Amino acid sequence: GLRRLADNLIERYLKMRGYDLITGSTLLLLGFDGDAEWTARQWALALEICGDHRGLSLGRAVGRSWMRERYAQPYLRDTLLGHGVMVDTLETATTWSNLMPLYEAMVSAMRGTITATGGGPGYVMTHVSHAYEHGASLYSTFLGRQVPDPDPLVRQDQWRAVKRATTDAIMTAGGTLTHHHGIGRDHAPWLEDEVGPVGMKVLRTLKQTLDPTGIMNPGILLLS
């Protein structure tokens, strides 16, 4: 339809200008909240900075499209799973100086394990979800072909292999176990790597003090 035609025209225009979102260029969505005078100054400054670094303004349509559809995207997960697509998200954080090495390590682990488990070449999308003075959070969505097995446990093992390999890569590359998703059953095996033996001792002491009978989320955070 018209949307597909518009997408194709934008893609051709970007390639003519030397940009390609598939092979290396990146997309930055900017938004400012405030009174008209303040936001106008911020936009002018942002466009100037982007221009100094070969940034190309695409206008407001892309940002408005994201605002309109951003909450619809999470609901696609169940639909994709029902059509044989393995899909999930992972997130981490690190310092600015370590951001690219961490990105390369986690993406390589995801793609490699998706391929090794029969998921095809896989598709990995990563963006900076939160930025701070000293570092940032990386948020990745990965997709691959589910193994064609009727047993859901076999398909779950495929996902678990990707999760395990990527988390190992994140920890080895100096990323944090989680930025905002939190730690539960999926992340508990790596908790001691994150907080160390002293941190585990503190957590166990708090647990014993505040929940001596073990009725609050038993076996979720502390596996033993």
N, C-alpha and C positions, 0 to 999 in steps of 0.2 A: 504494500500500500504506500501511501504518501510518506509514512515514517521511514520505511525501508529506503525509499528514493532519497529522502533527505539525508539519511545516514550515509548512503553511497556517495552523494555529492560532497558531504563534509569530508569523508575519507579521501576522496580524490583531491580535494582542495588542500588538505593537510600534506598529502604526499607531494603535490606540486611545490609546496613551500618547504619540503625537506623534513617533514615530521611523519612518524609512523608509530602509532600506539601499540602495534603488535611487536615490533622489533627493537624498541629501545626508547622511544619518546614517552614522556609521562604526562599525566593530566592532573592539574591542580585546580581544585574548586575553592573559591574564595567567597566569603560573605561577611558583611559587617552589620552590626546592630547598634543603632543610635540615632541622634537627630540628623536631619538632612545635611547640615553644614559639616558636621564631624565625619559622617560616612563619605561625603564627597571628597574630603581631604584624604581619607584612608584609601579610597579607590585610586585617586591620582597617584599617591605614593606607591601603592602596590603595583600599579601598571608600569610605573617608571622602573621599579626594581626588576619586574619580570622582563621588561624590554631590554634592560642592561644585560640580562642573561639569556638572550635569544628566545624569550617567551613570546608566544603568539596568543593574543586575546581572541577568544571565540564568542565574546558577547555574553549575554545573560541566559540564553536559551538552554545551554547545557546545565547550568546550575539550577534553573527552574525545573528542568526535567528530573534532576536528582531529588529536589525537594518534594516533587509531586509523587515520586515512585519509591522513595527510599524505604518506606515501611512495608511495601508490598514484597520486596525481595526476600525477606526471611521466610515467607510463606511458600516460596518456591522449593524449599528444601524437601519437604515431604512429597511434593509432586515429582521432583527429580528422583528421589529414592524409589518411588513407585514405578518409575520408568527405567530402572536399572542403572542409575547414575549414583556413584558414591560421592558424597559431598559433605564437607564439614568446614569449620573455621578453627584457627589457632591464633593466639596473640602472645606477644612478649614485649619486652622493653629493654633498652640498653642506652649507653652514652652515645652522643653524636659521633665520636671518633670510631666507635665500634658498630655503627648502624649498618654500613654496607657489608662488612665481613659477616655480620650476623644474618643479614638478608640473604646473602649468597649461600650460606651454610644451610639455612632452613629451607630455602626454595629447592636447593639441590637435593636435600634429603627427601622432600615431598615428591618431587618429580621422579627421582630414582626409585623410591619404594612403590609409587603408583605403578610404574612400568614393571618392576620386579614381581609384583603381585598380580599381574595380568590386567591392569587397569588402563593399558594403552599409554600413550605419551603423557597423558594427564594435562590439566590446565590449572595454573596457579595464579591467583590475583592477589597482590599485596599493596596495602596503602599505609601511610602514616596516619594513625587514628588520633593520636594525642602528641602534642609537641610541648616541650618544656625548655627551660634555659640550658640544662645540662644533658638532655637526652630526649628520646621519643619512643613511642610504642609502634610496633609493626603488627598489622592485622592482616592475616592471610585467609583466603578462601580457596580450597582445592576441590577439584572435580576429577573423576576418573570413571572408567567403566567398571561396574560391579562384576565380580566373578559370576558366571552363569550357573549358579548352584542353588537349588531350591531350599537348601538348609540355611536359615537366617544366621546361624552361628558361624557358618563358613564365611558369609559375607561380612559378618562382624569382625572376624579374625583379619580379614583384608584391611578393613578400616583401622583396626587396632595396630596393625603392623606399620601403617603410615603414621599414626599418632605416636607410636613408640619411637620410631626412627627420627621423626622430626623433633620430638621433645629432647631426645638424646643430643641431637645436633645443636639445638638451642642452648642446652646447658653447657655443652662443650665449647660453644662459641661465645660464652659470656653473657648470654641473655638471661632475663629473669623467667622463672617458671610460669608466671602469669602476670599480666598487668592489671586487668580488671575482671576477668572471668572468675577468678578465685580458685581455691584448691579443694577438691573433693575426691571422689573415688578415682577419677581418671588421672589426677595429678599426684595423688598421695605417694606413689612409689618413688617420686623424685623429690619429695619434700625435704628429706635430710640433706640432699645435695644442695638445696636452696638455702636452708637456714643453718646447716651445720649441726654437730652433736650438741653444742650448748643450746642452740635454738630449740632443738627437739626436747631437751631436758626442761627448758622453760615451759614449752607447750604442755608436756606431760604433767608438770607440777600444777599448772593452771587448771588442767582438766581434772586432776585428782582433787584439787581444792574446791573448785566450783561445781563439779559434777562427780562426786565420789561414787555414786551408784551406777554411773555410766549410762544414763538414760537419754542424754542429749546427743543425737546423731552418732550412735555407737558405730565404730569401725569406719567412719567416713574420712576424717582427717588423719587420725592416728591409727595405723593398721595394727599396731601391737602396743 
